[in-house]
Amino acid sequence: MNLPNIRQIFKESRSTGEERRIKNNSFYKFCTFVTLSITFIHLRNKNFNLS
């Protein structure tokens, strides 16, 4: 059974501007997630390092 390519269907239903906006938005959300994760790890290690 051949399943449709869902990503391609959604890509065809959006304009180029919408596609670019969605890609940029997801990239910035990912960068924010990574930055916050690194910050929280650093703060946690700093607070529990009692030596």
Secondary structure, 3 states (H helix, E strand, C coil): CCCCCHHHHHHHHCCHHHHHHHHHHHHHHHHHHHHHHHHHHHHHHHHHCCC
